[in-house]
């Protein structure tokens, strides 16, 4: 198969790493995998990767400048409250320009569209013979612009009066984006667009969306390299990192630390439930200044881009805590589990799939800071239970979240999509009922 992956950046972030891992895995299986990125922010290049080169003639440059100004002004008209996630316009400065640089392929897997893939131009111009898979890494594809909705729920209707824009206007930017997305998606013929969600939760949100109801969704969790992320000697890991050997170590990882949705401030509050007189240390990995003061010693490691070093950090911890308010999957939680470290988290999003209470960690009710603190304290005080959970967590990851299993699921999906490709010319209206039924049935047990 010839598979083309589209993503906005090659920047060493979670999406970029996931795309590269999938791309290299497909190459290793003998498929012709290609990646077209909008911009490269790291020097790393994989075989088959191409960086988009925007046309540099005067007319194209002027058109991009005008489009960029229109997009920026639309967002700047709103006074966004602090602490929210990214908010993305559906438009791109490049318009249909990227279509001229798409290599020949059998199927396109779109991973990230931000500032690169224009919603309308892509879905209305791409050759209809080529099926499209849209891999969802967050909620932005089916909302009026937010990457996470903070349980707003307005994406199930038509957005408007968006709290993340600080807006009370029903016809604000979020409603305008929703309308443009709706207009583009309503002309997509049956069998043309297939969705991949990293967790059951994300698949359910996609099917609740007014934009995607009826499109088929398959759950395929990301894989983790269990040879890199594996249990390492705790004593040696702590010695390498300068962490006290006799401390109870709580680990928090987020990039950056300041992201409100990752819940650092809630963790800081929860740690007050733990005994500050004990040898307790918080270790954090991620760029940026912590958004809250911590009552216990706090060791900041900063951004860690080396996976092997990160596996040492996970192995040095007694408990990994993920107090996210919403989470599409929980990549850092699965990495910690692969290293034999149990997880304590709020029961939200993809964490409901991967953290098995009493087996690989503990889940507490969302926003319940007191319960989070109690769960951390209880695990820290029970070494035998931690050891049992850590071993179980490792076994679970090896059995259910390997890279090989992820690749197998993706290849099976691509082959099925190509086999089911329908003849062009069937109207969407005539297939809405059938597609709705297919969409509900296609939330496959690709995860645990």
C-alpha positions as CSV (number, residue, x, y, z in Angstrom):
1,X,0.0,0.0,0.0
2,X,1.0,3.6,-0.6
3,X,0.0,5.5,2.6
4,X,0.5,9.3,2.8
5,X,0.5,10.9,6.3
6,X,-0.3,14.6,6.6
7,X,0.7,16.6,9.7
8,X,1.3,20.2,10.4
9,X,4.7,20.0,12.1
10,X,7.7,17.8,12.7
11,X,8.4,19.3,16.1
12,X,9.2,16.5,18.5
13,X,5.7,16.9,20.1
14,X,3.4,14.0,20.9
15,X,1.6,14.1,17.5
16,X,4.9,14.3,15.6
17,X,6.4,11.4,17.5
18,X,3.2,9.3,17.0
19,X,3.3,10.0,13.2
20,X,7.0,9.1,12.9
21,X,6.5,5.9,14.9
22,X,3.6,4.8,12.7
23,X,5.4,5.8,9.5
24,X,8.6,3.9,10.3
25,X,6.7,0.9,11.4
26,X,4.8,0.8,8.1
27,X,8.1,1.1,6.2
28,X,9.4,-1.8,8.2
29,X,6.5,-3.9,7.1
30,X,7.3,-3.2,3.5
31,X,4.6,-0.6,2.8
32,X,5.3,2.6,0.9
33,X,4.7,5.1,3.7
34,X,5.2,8.8,3.1
35,X,4.9,11.9,5.3
36,X,4.2,15.4,4.2
37,X,4.7,18.0,6.9
38,X,3.8,21.6,6.8
39,X,6.9,22.8,8.7
40,X,10.0,21.1,10.2
41,X,11.0,22.4,13.6
42,X,13.6,19.7,14.3
43,X,16.5,18.6,12.0
44,X,15.4,14.9,12.2
45,X,14.3,13.4,8.9
46,X,12.9,10.0,8.2
47,X,13.0,8.2,4.8
48,X,9.9,9.2,2.9
49,X,9.4,12.5,4.7
50,X,8.9,15.7,2.6
51,X,8.5,19.2,3.9
52,X,5.9,21.3,2.2
53,X,7.4,24.1,0.0
54,X,4.8,26.8,-0.5
55,X,4.7,28.5,-3.9
56,X,6.9,31.6,-3.8
57,X,5.5,33.5,-6.8
58,X,4.2,37.0,-6.0
59,X,0.6,36.1,-6.4
60,X,0.8,33.1,-4.0
61,X,2.8,35.1,-1.4
62,X,0.3,37.9,-1.4
63,X,-2.6,35.5,-1.2
64,X,-1.0,33.7,1.8
65,X,-0.4,37.0,3.5
66,X,-4.0,38.1,3.2
67,X,-5.3,34.7,4.3
68,X,-3.0,34.8,7.4
69,X,-4.2,38.2,8.3
70,X,-7.9,37.2,8.0
71,X,-7.4,34.1,10.2
72,X,-5.4,36.0,12.8
73,X,-7.9,38.9,13.0
74,X,-10.9,36.5,13.4
75,X,-9.3,35.1,16.6
76,X,-7.9,38.4,17.9
77,X,-11.4,40.0,17.9
78,X,-12.1,37.8,21.0
79,X,-10.5,38.3,24.4
80,X,-9.7,34.8,25.4
81,X,-9.8,34.0,29.2
82,X,-6.4,32.7,30.5
83,X,-5.8,29.0,31.0
84,X,-7.5,27.4,28.1
85,X,-6.1,25.1,25.5
86,X,-5.3,25.8,21.8
87,X,-8.0,27.1,19.6
88,X,-7.7,26.4,15.9
89,X,-9.3,27.9,12.8
90,X,-10.4,25.6,10.1
91,X,-8.7,27.7,7.5
92,X,-5.0,27.5,6.4
93,X,-2.9,30.2,4.7
94,X,-2.0,27.7,2.0
95,X,-5.6,27.0,0.9
96,X,-5.4,24.4,-1.9
97,X,-1.7,24.8,-2.4
98,X,-0.7,21.6,-0.7
99,X,-2.8,19.5,-3.1
100,X,-0.2,20.2,-5.8
101,X,2.5,18.6,-3.7
102,X,0.7,15.4,-2.7
103,X,2.6,12.4,-3.9
104,X,0.7,9.5,-5.6
105,X,-0.9,7.3,-2.9
106,X,-3.7,4.9,-2.3
107,X,-4.9,6.4,1.0
108,X,-4.3,9.6,3.0
109,X,-4.1,9.6,6.8
110,X,-4.5,13.1,8.2
111,X,-3.1,13.6,11.7
112,X,-2.9,17.3,12.3
113,X,-4.4,20.1,10.2
114,X,-3.5,23.2,12.2
115,X,-2.0,26.0,10.0
116,X,-1.5,23.5,7.2
117,X,-4.5,21.6,5.8
118,X,-7.4,23.9,4.9
119,X,-10.7,22.1,5.8
120,X,-12.8,23.3,2.9
121,X,-10.2,23.1,0.2
122,X,-9.0,19.7,1.2
123,X,-12.3,17.9,1.5
124,X,-13.8,19.6,-1.6
125,X,-10.7,19.3,-3.9
126,X,-8.9,16.0,-3.0
127,X,-9.5,13.4,-5.7
128,X,-12.6,11.4,-4.8
129,X,-10.9,8.1,-5.6
130,X,-8.6,8.5,-2.7
131,X,-10.1,7.5,0.7
132,X,-9.2,9.6,3.7
133,X,-8.5,8.5,7.3
134,X,-8.5,11.2,9.9
135,X,-6.6,10.2,13.0
136,X,-7.9,12.1,16.0
137,X,-5.3,13.2,18.5
138,X,-7.7,15.5,20.3
139,X,-11.2,17.0,19.8
140,X,-10.4,19.9,17.4
141,X,-11.6,18.1,14.2
142,X,-15.2,18.0,15.4
143,X,-15.5,21.2,17.4
144,X,-15.8,24.9,16.6
145,X,-12.1,25.3,17.2
146,X,-11.1,24.1,20.7
147,X,-8.8,21.2,21.1
148,X,-10.5,20.2,24.3
149,X,-13.9,21.5,25.3
150,X,-13.5,21.4,29.1
151,X,-16.9,19.6,29.2
152,X,-18.6,22.5,27.5
153,X,-20.5,20.1,25.2
154,X,-21.6,22.8,22.6
155,X,-19.9,20.8,19.8
156,X,-22.8,18.4,20.0
157,X,-25.0,21.2,18.5
158,X,-23.4,24.0,16.5
159,X,-21.1,25.8,19.0
160,X,-21.4,29.6,19.5
161,X,-21.1,31.7,22.6
162,X,-17.8,29.9,23.2
163,X,-16.5,30.1,26.7
164,X,-13.0,29.6,25.5
165,X,-13.3,32.7,23.4
166,X,-14.9,34.6,26.3
167,X,-17.9,35.1,24.0
168,X,-21.6,35.5,24.6
169,X,-22.3,35.9,20.9
170,X,-24.1,32.9,19.4
171,X,-22.6,33.8,16.0
172,X,-19.0,34.1,17.2
173,X,-15.9,32.5,15.6
174,X,-16.7,29.1,16.9
175,X,-20.1,29.1,15.2
176,X,-18.5,30.3,12.0
177,X,-15.9,27.6,12.1
178,X,-18.6,25.0,12.8
179,X,-20.6,26.2,9.7
180,X,-17.6,26.0,7.4
181,X,-16.7,22.5,8.7
182,X,-20.3,21.4,8.3
183,X,-20.4,22.7,4.7
184,X,-17.2,20.9,3.8
185,X,-18.1,17.6,5.4
186,X,-21.7,17.4,4.1
187,X,-20.4,16.8,0.6
188,X,-18.0,14.0,1.5
189,X,-19.4,10.9,-0.3
190,X,-20.1,7.6,1.5
191,X,-17.1,5.5,2.5
192,X,-14.7,8.3,1.8
193,X,-13.9,9.5,5.3
194,X,-12.9,7.1,8.2
195,X,-12.0,8.2,11.7
196,X,-9.4,6.7,14.0
197,X,-9.7,7.6,17.8
198,X,-7.0,6.8,20.3
199,X,-9.5,5.8,23.0
200,X,-13.1,4.8,23.5
201,X,-13.8,8.1,25.1
202,X,-12.6,10.1,22.1
203,X,-14.6,7.9,19.7
204,X,-17.7,8.5,21.8
205,X,-17.1,12.3,21.6
206,X,-16.6,12.2,17.9
207,X,-19.9,10.3,17.4
208,X,-21.7,12.8,19.7
209,X,-20.5,15.7,17.5
210,X,-23.0,17.2,15.2
211,X,-20.3,17.3,12.5
212,X,-19.3,13.6,12.5
213,X,-22.5,11.7,13.3
214,X,-22.6,8.8,10.9
215,X,-19.0,8.6,10.0
216,X,-17.3,5.3,10.9
217,X,-14.9,5.4,13.9
218,X,-12.3,2.8,14.8
219,X,-10.4,2.8,18.1
220,X,-6.7,2.2,17.7
221,X,-4.6,3.1,20.7
222,X,-1.0,4.3,20.2
223,X,1.7,1.8,20.8
224,X,4.7,2.2,23.1
225,X,8.2,0.9,22.5
226,X,8.4,-1.5,25.3
227,X,12.2,-2.1,24.7
228,X,12.9,1.6,25.4
229,X,10.2,2.1,28.0
230,X,10.9,-0.8,30.4
231,X,11.6,-1.2,34.1
232,X,15.1,-0.1,35.1
233,X,16.9,-0.4,38.3
234,X,15.3,2.1,40.7
235,X,18.4,2.7,42.7
236,X,20.6,3.4,39.7
237,X,17.9,5.6,38.1
238,X,17.7,7.7,41.2
239,X,21.5,7.9,41.5
240,X,21.7,9.1,37.9
241,X,19.0,11.7,38.4
242,X,20.2,12.9,41.8
243,X,16.9,11.8,43.5
244,X,17.2,10.7,47.2
245,X,17.2,6.9,47.5
246,X,15.0,6.9,50.6
247,X,12.4,9.3,49.3
248,X,8.8,8.6,48.3
249,X,8.8,9.9,44.7
250,X,5.7,11.3,43.0
251,X,6.2,12.0,39.3
252,X,4.3,14.4,37.0
253,X,5.1,14.7,33.3
254,X,3.5,17.3,30.9
255,X,4.7,19.4,28.0
256,X,4.6,22.1,29.0
257,X,3.9,22.0,32.7
258,X,1.7,25.1,32.4
259,X,-1.1,23.5,30.5
260,X,-4.2,23.9,32.7
261,X,-5.8,20.7,31.4
262,X,-2.9,18.6,32.7
263,X,-3.8,19.6,36.3
264,X,-0.5,20.5,37.9
265,X,-2.3,22.9,40.3
266,X,-4.7,20.2,41.3
267,X,-1.8,17.8,42.1
268,X,-0.1,20.5,44.2
269,X,-3.3,20.8,46.2
270,X,-3.7,17.0,46.5
271,X,-0.1,16.6,47.9
272,X,-1.2,18.6,50.9
273,X,-3.2,15.4,51.8
274,X,0.1,13.5,52.1
275,X,2.5,13.7,55.0
276,X,4.8,16.6,54.5
277,X,7.0,15.4,57.3
278,X,7.8,12.2,55.4
279,X,10.6,11.8,52.9
280,X,8.3,12.9,50.0
281,X,9.6,14.5,46.8
282,X,7.7,15.7,43.7
283,X,9.6,15.2,40.5
284,X,8.3,17.0,37.3
285,X,9.4,16.7,33.7
286,X,8.3,19.3,31.2
287,X,9.2,22.9,30.1
288,X,7.8,26.0,31.6
289,X,7.4,27.3,35.2
290,X,5.1,25.3,37.5
291,X,1.7,27.0,37.7
292,X,1.4,26.4,41.5
293,X,3.5,26.2,44.6
294,X,4.1,22.8,46.0
295,X,4.2,22.1,49.8
296,X,6.9,19.4,49.5
297,X,10.4,19.4,47.9
298,X,10.0,19.7,44.1
299,X,12.7,18.6,41.7
300,X,12.2,20.0,38.3
301,X,13.9,18.2,35.4
302,X,12.7,20.4,32.6
303,X,12.0,19.2,29.1
304,X,13.3,15.7,28.4
305,X,13.4,14.8,24.7
306,X,15.4,11.6,25.0
307,X,13.1,8.6,25.5
308,X,15.7,6.5,27.2
309,X,16.4,9.2,29.8
310,X,12.6,9.6,30.2
311,X,12.3,5.8,30.9
312,X,14.9,6.3,33.8
313,X,12.7,9.1,35.2
314,X,9.6,6.8,35.1
315,X,11.6,4.0,36.7
316,X,12.9,6.3,39.5
317,X,9.3,7.1,40.7
318,X,7.1,5.3,43.1
319,X,3.9,6.7,41.8
320,X,3.1,8.5,38.5
321,X,0.2,11.0,38.8
322,X,-1.9,12.2,35.9
323,X,-4.5,14.6,37.2
324,X,-5.7,15.6,33.7
325,X,-9.1,17.3,33.3
326,X,-9.6,15.7,29.9
327,X,-7.3,13.3,28.1
328,X,-7.6,11.8,24.6
329,X,-5.4,8.9,25.5
330,X,-2.7,9.2,28.2
331,X,0.6,8.6,26.5
332,X,2.7,9.4,29.5
333,X,0.6,7.1,31.7
334,X,1.2,4.2,29.3
335,X,4.9,5.0,29.3
336,X,5.1,5.0,33.1
337,X,3.2,1.7,33.2
338,X,5.6,0.2,30.7
339,X,8.4,1.1,33.1
340,X,6.6,-0.7,35.9
341,X,5.3,2.4,37.7
342,X,1.7,2.4,38.9
343,X,-0.6,5.4,37.9
344,X,-2.9,7.5,40.0
345,X,-5.3,9.6,37.9
346,X,-8.7,11.2,37.6
347,X,-11.1,8.9,35.8
348,X,-11.4,10.9,32.6
349,X,-11.0,10.3,28.8
350,X,-8.6,7.7,27.6
351,X,-7.3,7.0,31.1
352,X,-10.5,5.0,31.7
353,X,-9.2,2.6,29.1
354,X,-5.6,2.2,30.3
355,X,-5.6,2.5,34.1
356,X,-7.3,-0.6,35.5
357,X,-8.2,0.2,39.1
358,X,-6.4,-2.0,41.5
359,X,-4.5,-3.6,38.7
360,X,-2.3,-1.0,37.0
361,X,-3.1,1.9,39.3
362,X,-6.0,3.9,40.9
363,X,-8.6,6.1,39.4
364,X,-10.5,8.7,41.5
365,X,-13.5,10.9,40.5
366,X,-12.7,13.9,38.3
367,X,-11.8,17.1,40.2
368,X,-11.8,15.3,43.5
369,X,-8.5,16.6,44.9
370,X,-9.0,15.0,48.3
371,X,-9.5,11.6,46.8
372,X,-6.4,12.1,44.6
373,X,-4.3,12.9,47.6
374,X,-5.6,9.9,49.6
375,X,-4.9,7.5,46.6
376,X,-1.3,8.9,46.3
377,X,-0.7,8.5,50.1
378,X,-2.1,5.0,50.2
379,X,0.1,3.8,47.4
380,X,3.2,5.4,48.8
381,X,2.6,3.7,52.2
382,X,2.1,0.2,50.6
383,X,5.3,-1.0,48.9
384,X,4.0,-4.5,48.2
385,X,0.9,-3.2,46.5
386,X,2.9,-0.8,44.4
387,X,5.2,-3.6,43.3
388,X,2.2,-5.8,42.3
389,X,0.6,-3.0,40.4
390,X,3.8,-2.0,38.7
391,X,4.4,-5.6,37.5
392,X,0.7,-5.9,36.3
393,X,1.0,-2.5,34.5
394,X,4.0,-3.7,32.6
395,X,2.3,-6.9,31.6
396,X,-0.8,-5.0,30.4
397,X,1.2,-2.7,28.2
398,X,3.2,-5.5,26.6
399,X,0.0,-7.4,25.9
400,X,-2.3,-4.6,24.7
401,X,-0.2,-1.5,23.7
402,X,2.8,-2.8,21.7
403,X,3.9,-0.9,18.6
404,X,3.4,-4.2,16.6
405,X,-0.2,-4.4,17.7
406,X,-0.8,-0.8,16.7
407,X,0.7,-1.4,13.3
408,X,-1.4,-4.5,12.8
409,X,-4.6,-2.6,13.6
410,X,-3.7,0.3,11.3
411,X,-2.8,-2.0,8.3
412,X,-6.1,-3.9,8.8
413,X,-8.0,-0.6,8.8
414,X,-6.3,0.7,5.7
415,X,-6.9,-2.5,3.9
416,X,-10.6,-2.5,4.9
417,X,-11.0,1.1,3.8
418,X,-9.5,0.4,0.4
419,X,-11.6,-2.8,0.0
420,X,-14.8,-1.0,0.9
421,X,-14.2,2.1,-1.3
422,X,-17.5,2.7,-2.9
423,X,-18.2,4.0,-6.4
424,X,-18.3,7.8,-6.8
425,X,-21.7,9.3,-7.4
426,X,-23.8,8.1,-4.4
427,X,-25.3,11.2,-2.7
428,X,-24.6,11.7,1.0
429,X,-28.3,12.3,1.7
430,X,-29.2,8.9,0.3
431,X,-26.7,7.1,2.5
432,X,-27.2,9.0,5.8
433,X,-29.3,6.3,7.4
434,X,-27.0,3.5,6.4
435,X,-23.8,5.4,7.4
436,X,-25.3,6.3,10.7
437,X,-25.8,2.6,11.5
438,X,-22.3,1.8,10.3
439,X,-20.8,4.6,12.3
440,X,-22.3,3.3,15.5
441,X,-21.2,-0.2,14.9
442,X,-17.7,0.7,13.8
443,X,-16.4,1.8,17.2
444,X,-14.3,-1.3,17.2
445,X,-12.6,-2.8,20.2
446,X,-9.2,-1.8,18.9
447,X,-8.2,-0.9,22.4
448,X,-8.3,-3.0,25.6
